[in-house]
Amino acid sequence: MDSKEKHTNENERVDADMLANSLRAEGRDRRRENTKKVNRLWLWLGILVLVAILLYWLFSIGLFESMAN
């Protein structure tokens, strides 16, 4: 193998390593974005559940007050 072929093989390895690293970084970024979306969904779901519990509680207090009178 002459020096030109050796240099070409090293460049191909470097390019393959760079491609692999960029794909890994892209996958990490995609996973972070998906995690953010899921966390936001859970947050809004929790808020909706708390609002439902609050409304139920207020409604039940109103019913008990009207029954007491």
N, CA, C and O atoms as a CHARMM CRD file, in Angstrom:
* protein
*
  276
    1    1 MET  N      0.85900  -1.16400   0.00000 PROA 1      0.00000
    2    1 MET  CA     0.00000   0.00000   0.00000 PROA 1      0.00000
    3    1 MET  C      0.91000   1.23200   0.00000 PROA 1      0.00000
    4    1 MET  O      1.80200   1.35700   0.83900 PROA 1      0.00000
    5    2 ASP  N      0.67800   2.10900  -0.92300 PROA 2      0.00000
    6    2 ASP  CA     1.50500   3.31100  -0.95200 PROA 2      0.00000
    7    2 ASP  C      0.89500   4.37800  -0.05000 PROA 2      0.00000
    8    2 ASP  O     -0.18700   4.20000   0.51000 PROA 2      0.00000
    9    3 SER  N      1.60800   5.47500   0.07400 PROA 3      0.00000
   10    3 SER  CA     1.18800   6.51300   1.02500 PROA 3      0.00000
   11    3 SER  C     -0.11200   7.17800   0.61300 PROA 3      0.00000
   12    3 SER  O     -0.87000   7.62800   1.47200 PROA 3      0.00000
   13    4 LYS  N     -0.39200   7.25100  -0.70200 PROA 4      0.00000
   14    4 LYS  CA    -1.63100   7.87800  -1.15900 PROA 4      0.00000
   15    4 LYS  C     -2.83800   7.02500  -0.74800 PROA 4      0.00000
   16    4 LYS  O     -3.84300   7.56400  -0.28400 PROA 4      0.00000
   17    5 GLU  N     -2.74700   5.70800  -0.91300 PROA 5      0.00000
   18    5 GLU  CA    -3.84200   4.83100  -0.51300 PROA 5      0.00000
   19    5 GLU  C     -4.04600   4.87800   0.99200 PROA 5      0.00000
   20    5 GLU  O     -5.18000   4.86900   1.47200 PROA 5      0.00000
   21    6 LYS  N     -2.95700   4.92800   1.73000 PROA 6      0.00000
   22    6 LYS  CA    -3.03700   4.98200   3.18600 PROA 6      0.00000
   23    6 LYS  C     -3.72500   6.26800   3.62900 PROA 6      0.00000
   24    6 LYS  O     -4.55400   6.26000   4.53900 PROA 6      0.00000
   25    7 HSD  N     -3.37100   7.37400   2.97500 PROA 7      0.00000
   26    7 HSD  CA    -3.97100   8.67000   3.29400 PROA 7      0.00000
   27    7 HSD  C     -5.46700   8.64900   2.97300 PROA 7      0.00000
   28    7 HSD  O     -6.27000   9.18600   3.73500 PROA 7      0.00000
   29    8 THR  N     -5.84700   8.02900   1.84500 PROA 8      0.00000
   30    8 THR  CA    -7.25300   7.93900   1.45900 PROA 8      0.00000
   31    8 THR  C     -8.03100   7.10300   2.46400 PROA 8      0.00000
   32    8 THR  O     -9.14300   7.46900   2.84400 PROA 8      0.00000
   33    9 ASN  N     -7.45800   5.98500   2.89800 PROA 9      0.00000
   34    9 ASN  CA    -8.13300   5.13500   3.89000 PROA 9      0.00000
   35    9 ASN  C     -8.32100   5.87200   5.21000 PROA 9      0.00000
   36    9 ASN  O     -9.36600   5.73800   5.84700 PROA 9      0.00000
   37   10 GLU  N     -7.33800   6.63700   5.62400 PROA 10     0.00000
   38   10 GLU  CA    -7.45900   7.40700   6.86800 PROA 10     0.00000
   39   10 GLU  C     -8.54700   8.45800   6.73900 PROA 10     0.00000
   40   10 GLU  O     -9.31200   8.68200   7.67700 PROA 10     0.00000
   41   11 ASN  N     -8.62100   9.10800   5.57500 PROA 11     0.00000
   42   11 ASN  CA    -9.66700  10.11400   5.35900 PROA 11     0.00000
   43   11 ASN  C    -11.05500   9.47800   5.39500 PROA 11     0.00000
   44   11 ASN  O    -11.99200  10.05100   5.95000 PROA 11     0.00000
   45   12 GLU  N    -11.18100   8.28400   4.79700 PROA 12     0.00000
   46   12 GLU  CA   -12.47200   7.59500   4.82700 PROA 12     0.00000
   47   12 GLU  C    -12.85900   7.23000   6.24900 PROA 12     0.00000
   48   12 GLU  O    -14.02900   7.34300   6.61400 PROA 12     0.00000
   49   13 ARG  N    -11.89900   6.79200   7.06200 PROA 13     0.00000
   50   13 ARG  CA   -12.18500   6.46700   8.45300 PROA 13     0.00000
   51   13 ARG  C    -12.60800   7.71200   9.23000 PROA 13     0.00000
   52   13 ARG  O    -13.54200   7.67100  10.03200 PROA 13     0.00000
   53   14 VAL  N    -11.90900   8.81300   8.98000 PROA 14     0.00000
   54   14 VAL  CA   -12.24100  10.07100   9.66500 PROA 14     0.00000
   55   14 VAL  C    -13.63400  10.51700   9.26600 PROA 14     0.00000
   56   14 VAL  O    -14.41200  10.94400  10.11800 PROA 14     0.00000
   57   15 ASP  N    -13.96700  10.42500   7.96200 PROA 15     0.00000
   58   15 ASP  CA   -15.29600  10.80400   7.50100 PROA 15     0.00000
   59   15 ASP  C    -16.37500   9.90900   8.11800 PROA 15     0.00000
   60   15 ASP  O    -17.43900  10.39000   8.50800 PROA 15     0.00000
   61   16 ALA  N    -16.09500   8.61600   8.20300 PROA 16     0.00000
   62   16 ALA  CA   -17.05700   7.69000   8.79800 PROA 16     0.00000
   63   16 ALA  C    -17.24100   7.99400  10.28700 PROA 16     0.00000
   64   16 ALA  O    -18.36300   7.94700  10.79200 PROA 16     0.00000
   65   17 ASP  N    -16.16300   8.30300  10.98500 PROA 17     0.00000
   66   17 ASP  CA   -16.26000   8.65400  12.40000 PROA 17     0.00000
   67   17 ASP  C    -17.05400   9.93700  12.59500 PROA 17     0.00000
   68   17 ASP  O    -17.87900  10.03600  13.50300 PROA 17     0.00000
   69   18 MET  N    -16.79900  10.92100  11.73400 PROA 18     0.00000
   70   18 MET  CA   -17.53200  12.19200  11.83400 PROA 18     0.00000
   71   18 MET  C    -19.01100  11.96700  11.57200 PROA 18     0.00000
   72   18 MET  O    -19.85900  12.54100  12.25700 PROA 18     0.00000
   73   19 LEU  N    -19.32700  11.13300  10.58300 PROA 19     0.00000
   74   19 LEU  CA   -20.72400  10.83800  10.26900 PROA 19     0.00000
   75   19 LEU  C    -21.39100  10.12800  11.44800 PROA 19     0.00000
   76   19 LEU  O    -22.51200  10.46400  11.82700 PROA 19     0.00000
   77   20 ALA  N    -20.70100   9.15300  12.01800 PROA 20     0.00000
   78   20 ALA  CA   -21.26000   8.42300  13.16500 PROA 20     0.00000
   79   20 ALA  C    -21.48700   9.37200  14.34000 PROA 20     0.00000
   80   20 ALA  O    -22.52500   9.30300  14.99800 PROA 20     0.00000
   81   21 ASN  N    -20.53700  10.24500  14.60400 PROA 21     0.00000
   82   21 ASN  CA   -20.69200  11.19900  15.70800 PROA 21     0.00000
   83   21 ASN  C    -21.83700  12.16400  15.45500 PROA 21     0.00000
   84   21 ASN  O    -22.58600  12.49700  16.37300 PROA 21     0.00000
   85   22 SER  N    -21.97700  12.61600  14.21200 PROA 22     0.00000
   86   22 SER  CA   -23.06200  13.55200  13.91600 PROA 22     0.00000
   87   22 SER  C    -24.41600  12.85500  14.03600 PROA 22     0.00000
   88   22 SER  O    -25.38600  13.46300  14.48800 PROA 22     0.00000
   89   23 LEU  N    -24.48800  11.58500  13.63600 PROA 23     0.00000
   90   23 LEU  CA   -25.74800  10.84900  13.77900 PROA 23     0.00000
   91   23 LEU  C    -26.09300  10.63400  15.24500 PROA 23     0.00000
   92   23 LEU  O    -27.25600  10.73400  15.63600 PROA 23     0.00000
   93   24 ARG  N    -25.08100  10.33800  16.05300 PROA 24     0.00000
   94   24 ARG  CA   -25.33400  10.17600  17.49300 PROA 24     0.00000
   95   24 ARG  C    -25.82600  11.48600  18.10000 PROA 24     0.00000
   96   24 ARG  O    -26.77500  11.49700  18.88400 PROA 24     0.00000
   97   25 ALA  N    -25.17900  12.58200  17.73200 PROA 25     0.00000
   98   25 ALA  CA   -25.57900  13.88800  18.26300 PROA 25     0.00000
   99   25 ALA  C    -26.99700  14.22800  17.81500 PROA 25     0.00000
  100   25 ALA  O    -27.78900  14.76500  18.58900 PROA 25     0.00000
  101   26 GLU  N    -27.30700  13.91300  16.56600 PROA 26     0.00000
  102   26 GLU  CA   -28.65100  14.17600  16.06300 PROA 26     0.00000
  103   26 GLU  C    -29.68600  13.34000  16.81300 PROA 26     0.00000
  104   26 GLU  O    -30.77100  13.82600  17.13200 PROA 26     0.00000
  105   27 GLY  N    -29.34700  12.09200  17.09100 PROA 27     0.00000
  106   27 GLY  CA   -30.25100  11.23200  17.85500 PROA 27     0.00000
  107   27 GLY  C    -30.46700  11.74700  19.26500 PROA 27     0.00000
  108   27 GLY  O    -31.58700  11.72400  19.77400 PROA 27     0.00000
  109   28 ARG  N    -29.38800  12.21700  19.90300 PROA 28     0.00000
  110   28 ARG  CA   -29.52100  12.78400  21.25500 PROA 28     0.00000
  111   28 ARG  C    -30.41900  14.01900  21.23400 PROA 28     0.00000
  112   28 ARG  O    -31.27000  14.18900  22.10700 PROA 28     0.00000
  113   29 ASP  N    -30.22600  14.87900  20.23300 PROA 29     0.00000
  114   29 ASP  CA   -31.04700  16.08200  20.14500 PROA 29     0.00000
  115   29 ASP  C    -32.52100  15.72700  19.93100 PROA 29     0.00000
  116   29 ASP  O    -33.40800  16.32300  20.54100 PROA 29     0.00000
  117   30 ARG  N    -32.76900  14.74400  19.05200 PROA 30     0.00000
  118   30 ARG  CA   -34.13700  14.32100  18.80200 PROA 30     0.00000
  119   30 ARG  C    -34.76200  13.75700  20.06800 PROA 30     0.00000
  120   30 ARG  O    -35.92800  14.02500  20.36000 PROA 30     0.00000
  121   31 ARG  N    -33.99300  12.97800  20.81900 PROA 31     0.00000
  122   31 ARG  CA   -34.51300  12.39200  22.05600 PROA 31     0.00000
  123   31 ARG  C    -34.82800  13.47800  23.08200 PROA 31     0.00000
  124   31 ARG  O    -35.84800  13.41800  23.76900 PROA 31     0.00000
  125   32 ARG  N    -33.93500  14.48200  23.17900 PROA 32     0.00000
  126   32 ARG  CA   -34.20000  15.59500  24.11200 PROA 32     0.00000
  127   32 ARG  C    -35.48200  16.31800  23.75900 PROA 32     0.00000
  128   32 ARG  O    -36.28200  16.63000  24.64100 PROA 32     0.00000
  129   33 GLU  N    -35.69000  16.59100  22.46500 PROA 33     0.00000
  130   33 GLU  CA   -36.90500  17.28500  22.03800 PROA 33     0.00000
  131   33 GLU  C    -38.14400  16.45000  22.34500 PROA 33     0.00000
  132   33 GLU  O    -39.14800  16.98100  22.81800 PROA 33     0.00000
  133   34 ASN  N    -38.07800  15.14500  22.07800 PROA 34     0.00000
  134   34 ASN  CA   -39.21600  14.28300  22.37100 PROA 34     0.00000
  135   34 ASN  C    -39.49100  14.22600  23.87100 PROA 34     0.00000
  136   34 ASN  O    -40.64600  14.20500  24.29500 PROA 34     0.00000
  137   35 THR  N    -38.42200  14.20000  24.67300 PROA 35     0.00000
  138   35 THR  CA   -38.59200  14.18400  26.12500 PROA 35     0.00000
  139   35 THR  C    -39.25100  15.46700  26.59500 PROA 35     0.00000
  140   35 THR  O    -40.11700  15.43700  27.47100 PROA 35     0.00000
  141   36 LYS  N    -38.85000  16.59900  26.02100 PROA 36     0.00000
  142   36 LYS  CA   -39.47500  17.87400  26.38700 PROA 36     0.00000
  143   36 LYS  C    -40.95900  17.85600  26.06200 PROA 36     0.00000
  144   36 LYS  O    -41.77700  18.32600  26.85300 PROA 36     0.00000
  145   37 LYS  N    -41.31300  17.31000  24.89200 PROA 37     0.00000
  146   37 LYS  CA   -42.72200  17.26000  24.50500 PROA 37     0.00000
  147   37 LYS  C    -43.52400  16.38800  25.45600 PROA 37     0.00000
  148   37 LYS  O    -44.62500  16.75700  25.86300 PROA 37     0.00000
  149   38 VAL  N    -42.97700  15.23600  25.81100 PROA 38     0.00000
  150   38 VAL  CA   -43.68300  14.32600  26.72000 PROA 38     0.00000
  151   38 VAL  C    -43.82500  14.96700  28.09400 PROA 38     0.00000
  152   38 VAL  O    -44.87700  14.85100  28.72300 PROA 38     0.00000
  153   39 ASN  N    -42.78100  15.64000  28.56600 PROA 39     0.00000
  154   39 ASN  CA   -42.86000  16.30500  29.86400 PROA 39     0.00000
  155   39 ASN  C    -43.91800  17.39300  29.85600 PROA 39     0.00000
  156   39 ASN  O    -44.64600  17.55800  30.83500 PROA 39     0.00000
  157   40 ARG  N    -44.01000  18.13300  28.76700 PROA 40     0.00000
  158   40 ARG  CA   -45.05300  19.16500  28.67400 PROA 40     0.00000
  159   40 ARG  C    -46.44000  18.54900  28.70200 PROA 40     0.00000
  160   40 ARG  O    -47.34800  19.07400  29.34500 PROA 40     0.00000
  161   41 LEU  N    -46.60100  17.42700  27.99700 PROA 41     0.00000
  162   41 LEU  CA   -47.90200  16.75700  28.00100 PROA 41     0.00000
  163   41 LEU  C    -48.28400  16.29800  29.40200 PROA 41     0.00000
  164   41 LEU  O    -49.42500  16.48500  29.82300 PROA 41     0.00000
  165   42 TRP  N    -47.34000  15.69600  30.12900 PROA 42     0.00000
  166   42 TRP  CA   -47.61700  15.26500  31.49700 PROA 42     0.00000
  167   42 TRP  C    -47.94300  16.45400  32.39000 PROA 42     0.00000
  168   42 TRP  O    -48.81900  16.36300  33.25100 PROA 42     0.00000
  169   43 LEU  N    -47.25000  17.56100  32.19300 PROA 43     0.00000
  170   43 LEU  CA   -47.52000  18.75800  32.99200 PROA 43     0.00000
  171   43 LEU  C    -48.94100  19.25200  32.75200 PROA 43     0.00000
  172   43 LEU  O    -49.66000  19.54200  33.70800 PROA 43     0.00000
  173   44 TRP  N    -49.35700  19.35100  31.49100 PROA 44     0.00000
  174   44 TRP  CA   -50.70600  19.81800  31.19000 PROA 44     0.00000
  175   44 TRP  C    -51.75300  18.81700  31.66700 PROA 44     0.00000
  176   44 TRP  O    -52.82600  19.20900  32.12600 PROA 44     0.00000
  177   45 LEU  N    -51.44700  17.54100  31.56100 PROA 45     0.00000
  178   45 LEU  CA   -52.38300  16.54400  32.06900 PROA 45     0.00000
  179   45 LEU  C    -52.55500  16.69500  33.58200 PROA 45     0.00000
  180   45 LEU  O    -53.67100  16.60500  34.09400 PROA 45     0.00000
  181   46 GLY  N    -51.45800  16.92200  34.29100 PROA 46     0.00000
  182   46 GLY  CA   -51.52800  17.13200  35.73700 PROA 46     0.00000
  183   46 GLY  C    -52.33600  18.36400  36.09000 PROA 46     0.00000
  184   46 GLY  O    -53.12000  18.34900  37.03900 PROA 46     0.00000
  185   47 ILE  N    -52.14700  19.43400  35.32600 PROA 47     0.00000
  186   47 ILE  CA   -52.90500  20.67100  35.57400 PROA 47     0.00000
  187   47 ILE  C    -54.39400  20.42600  35.35600 PROA 47     0.00000
  188   47 ILE  O    -55.22400  20.86900  36.14900 PROA 47     0.00000
  189   48 LEU  N    -54.72900  19.71900  34.27900 PROA 48     0.00000
  190   48 LEU  CA   -56.14500  19.43100  34.01200 PROA 48     0.00000
  191   48 LEU  C    -56.75900  18.57100  35.10700 PROA 48     0.00000
  192   48 LEU  O    -57.90700  18.78800  35.49400 PROA 48     0.00000
  193   49 VAL  N    -56.01400  17.60500  35.60500 PROA 49     0.00000
  194   49 VAL  CA   -56.51900  16.76200  36.69600 PROA 49     0.00000
  195   49 VAL  C    -56.73300  17.59700  37.95000 PROA 49     0.00000
  196   49 VAL  O    -57.74900  17.45000  38.63000 PROA 49     0.00000
  197   50 LEU  N    -55.78300  18.47100  38.26100 PROA 50     0.00000
  198   50 LEU  CA   -55.94900  19.32600  39.44500 PROA 50     0.00000
  199   50 LEU  C    -57.15300  20.25100  39.31500 PROA 50     0.00000
  200   50 LEU  O    -57.87500  20.46400  40.28800 PROA 50     0.00000
  201   51 VAL  N    -57.37500  20.79800  38.13300 PROA 51     0.00000
  202   51 VAL  CA   -58.54000  21.65700  37.91300 PROA 51     0.00000
  203   51 VAL  C    -59.82300  20.84200  38.07800 PROA 51     0.00000
  204   51 VAL  O    -60.78700  21.31900  38.67600 PROA 51     0.00000
  205   52 ALA  N    -59.84000  19.62500  37.55600 PROA 52     0.00000
  206   52 ALA  CA   -61.02300  18.77000  37.69700 PROA 52     0.00000
  207   52 ALA  C    -61.29100  18.46100  39.16800 PROA 52     0.00000
  208   52 ALA  O    -62.43900  18.49400  39.61300 PROA 52     0.00000
  209   53 ILE  N    -60.23400  18.16100  39.92200 PROA 53     0.00000
  210   53 ILE  CA   -60.39400  17.89100  41.35700 PROA 53     0.00000
  211   53 ILE  C    -60.91500  19.13400  42.08100 PROA 53     0.00000
  212   53 ILE  O    -61.79200  19.03100  42.93800 PROA 53     0.00000
  213   54 LEU  N    -60.38800  20.28700  41.74400 PROA 54     0.00000
  214   54 LEU  CA   -60.84500  21.53600  42.37200 PROA 54     0.00000
  215   54 LEU  C    -62.31000  21.80000  42.06800 PROA 54     0.00000
  216   54 LEU  O    -63.07900  22.15500  42.96200 PROA 54     0.00000
  217   55 LEU  N    -62.70200  21.62700  40.80100 PROA 55     0.00000
  218   55 LEU  CA   -64.10500  21.84900  40.44200 PROA 55     0.00000
  219   55 LEU  C    -65.02200  20.85000  41.15600 PROA 55     0.00000
  220   55 LEU  O    -66.09600  21.21900  41.63100 PROA 55     0.00000
  221   56 TYR  N    -64.59700  19.59700  41.23000 PROA 56     0.00000
  222   56 TYR  CA   -65.38700  18.58900  41.93000 PROA 56     0.00000
  223   56 TYR  C    -65.53300  18.94300  43.40300 PROA 56     0.00000
  224   56 TYR  O    -66.61200  18.81800  43.98200 PROA 56     0.00000
  225   57 TRP  N    -64.42700  19.39000  44.00100 PROA 57     0.00000
  226   57 TRP  CA   -64.45200  19.75800  45.41400 PROA 57     0.00000
  227   57 TRP  C    -65.39600  20.93600  45.65300 PROA 57     0.00000
  228   57 TRP  O    -66.20300  20.91700  46.58300 PROA 57     0.00000
  229   58 LEU  N    -65.28800  21.96000  44.80500 PROA 58     0.00000
  230   58 LEU  CA   -66.17500  23.11700  44.95900 PROA 58     0.00000
  231   58 LEU  C    -67.63700  22.73000  44.74900 PROA 58     0.00000
  232   58 LEU  O    -68.51700  23.22300  45.45400 PROA 58     0.00000
  233   59 PHE  N    -67.89800  21.85100  43.78300 PROA 59     0.00000
  234   59 PHE  CA   -69.25500  21.40600  43.52200 PROA 59     0.00000
  235   59 PHE  C    -69.79700  20.60800  44.70700 PROA 59     0.00000
  236   59 PHE  O    -70.95600  20.75400  45.09300 PROA 59     0.00000
  237   60 SER  N    -68.94100  19.76600  45.27200 PROA 60     0.00000
  238   60 SER  CA   -69.41200  18.95700  46.39500 PROA 60     0.00000
  239   60 SER  C    -69.66500  19.82400  47.62200 PROA 60     0.00000
  240   60 SER  O    -70.60300  19.56300  48.37500 PROA 60     0.00000
  241   61 ILE  N    -68.85100  20.84100  47.83500 PROA 61     0.00000
  242   61 ILE  CA   -69.09700  21.75900  48.95300 PROA 61     0.00000
  243   61 ILE  C    -70.43000  22.47300  48.75200 PROA 61     0.00000
  244   61 ILE  O    -71.19800  22.63600  49.70000 PROA 61     0.00000
  245   62 GLY  N    -70.70000  22.89300  47.53100 PROA 62     0.00000
  246   62 GLY  CA   -71.97400  23.55400  47.24100 PROA 62     0.00000
  247   62 GLY  C    -73.15600  22.64800  47.50400 PROA 62     0.00000
  248   62 GLY  O    -74.17200  23.09400  48.03800 PROA 62     0.00000
  249   63 LEU  N    -73.04300  21.39700  47.14200 PROA 63     0.00000
  250   63 LEU  CA   -74.12600  20.45300  47.38300 PROA 63     0.00000
  251   63 LEU  C    -74.34200  20.24800  48.87300 PROA 63     0.00000
  252   63 LEU  O    -75.48100  20.21000  49.33800 PROA 63     0.00000
  253   64 PHE  N    -73.26100  20.11700  49.61800 PROA 64     0.00000
  254   64 PHE  CA   -73.40900  19.90500  51.05000 PROA 64     0.00000
  255   64 PHE  C    -73.99600  21.12600  51.73800 PROA 64     0.00000
  256   64 PHE  O    -74.76800  21.00300  52.68900 PROA 64     0.00000
  257   65 GLU  N    -73.62600  22.30700  51.25100 PROA 65     0.00000
  258   65 GLU  CA   -74.20300  23.51700  51.84900 PROA 65     0.00000
  259   65 GLU  C    -75.69100  23.60600  51.57800 PROA 65     0.00000
  260   65 GLU  O    -76.46800  23.97500  52.45800 PROA 65     0.00000
  261   66 SER  N    -76.08700  23.26800  50.36200 PROA 66     0.00000
  262   66 SER  CA   -77.51600  23.35100  50.03400 PROA 66     0.00000
  263   66 SER  C    -78.31400  22.27600  50.78300 PROA 66     0.00000
  264   66 SER  O    -79.48000  22.49700  51.10800 PROA 66     0.00000
  265   67 MET  N    -77.71800  21.14100  51.05400 PROA 67     0.00000
  266   67 MET  CA   -78.39900  20.09400  51.82300 PROA 67     0.00000
  267   67 MET  C    -78.54100  20.49000  53.28700 PROA 67     0.00000
  268   67 MET  O    -79.51900  20.12100  53.93700 PROA 67     0.00000
  269   68 ALA  N    -77.57000  21.24000  53.81300 PROA 68     0.00000
  270   68 ALA  CA   -77.61200  21.63000  55.22800 PROA 68     0.00000
  271   68 ALA  C    -78.70300  22.67700  55.48400 PROA 68     0.00000
  272   68 ALA  O    -79.26000  22.73400  56.58000 PROA 68     0.00000
  273   69 ASN  N    -78.99800  23.47700  54.50900 PROA 69     0.00000
  274   69 ASN  CA   -80.01300  24.54300  54.70700 PROA 69     0.00000
  275   69 ASN  C    -81.35800  23.99600  54.55400 PROA 69     0.00000
  276   69 ASN  O    -82.34000  24.72800  54.68200 PROA 69     0.00000
